[in-house]
Amino acid sequence: MAATVAYSEITGWSEEELNNELSASKMKLTKLRFNHAITPLENTNVLKETKRHIARIHTELKKRKLSKQA
């Protein structure tokens, strides 16, 4: 899982792939937060990138849900 995946690439993923990536990203963020609390991370920007990656996935899932309703 790469945190720097472009949104255009995310739009090509299936819903199952999106859900799997979402759960993996949430687990990664949780682990990063715990590690950062114990010993500070060298690159704290990883937290920001992971949160944005999760937001991009949520955006695509919401977009698909709304397009199904219309």
JOLIN-V251765 format. One record per residue. OMEGA is omega in degrees with one decimal (NA if undefined). BURIAL is 1 if it has 16 or more other C-alpha atoms within 10 Angstrom, else 0. Layout:
omega={OMEGA & OMEGA}
burial={BURIAL & BURIAL}
This chain:
omega={178.4 & -179.1 & -177.4 & 178.2 & -179.8 & 179.9 & 179.6 & 176.8 & 179.4 & -178.6 & 179.4 & -178.2 & 175.7 & 179.6 & 178.9 & 177.8 & 179.0 & 180.0 & 177.5 & 179.9 & 179.0 & -179.5 & 177.9 & -179.8 & 177.9 & 177.1 & 179.3 & -179.8 & 178.8 & 179.2 & 178.5 & -179.9 & 177.9 & 178.8 & -179.9 & 179.3 & -178.7 & 177.1 & -177.1 & 178.5 & 176.0 & -178.4 & -178.5 & 178.4 & 178.5 & 177.5 & -179.4 & -179.9 & -179.6 & 177.6 & 178.3 & 177.6 & 177.4 & 179.6 & 177.9 & 179.1 & 177.1 & 179.7 & -179.4 & 178.2 & 179.2 & 179.4 & 179.5 & 179.3 & -179.8 & 179.7 & 176.6 & -179.1 & -175.3 & NA}
burial={0 & 0 & 1 & 0 & 0 & 0 & 0 & 0 & 0 & 1 & 1 & 0 & 0 & 0 & 0 & 0 & 0 & 1 & 0 & 0 & 1 & 1 & 0 & 0 & 1 & 0 & 0 & 1 & 1 & 0 & 0 & 1 & 1 & 0 & 0 & 0 & 0 & 0 & 0 & 0 & 0 & 0 & 0 & 0 & 0 & 0 & 1 & 0 & 1 & 1 & 1 & 0 & 1 & 1 & 0 & 1 & 1 & 0 & 0 & 1 & 1 & 0 & 0 & 0 & 0 & 0 & 0 & 0 & 0 & 0}
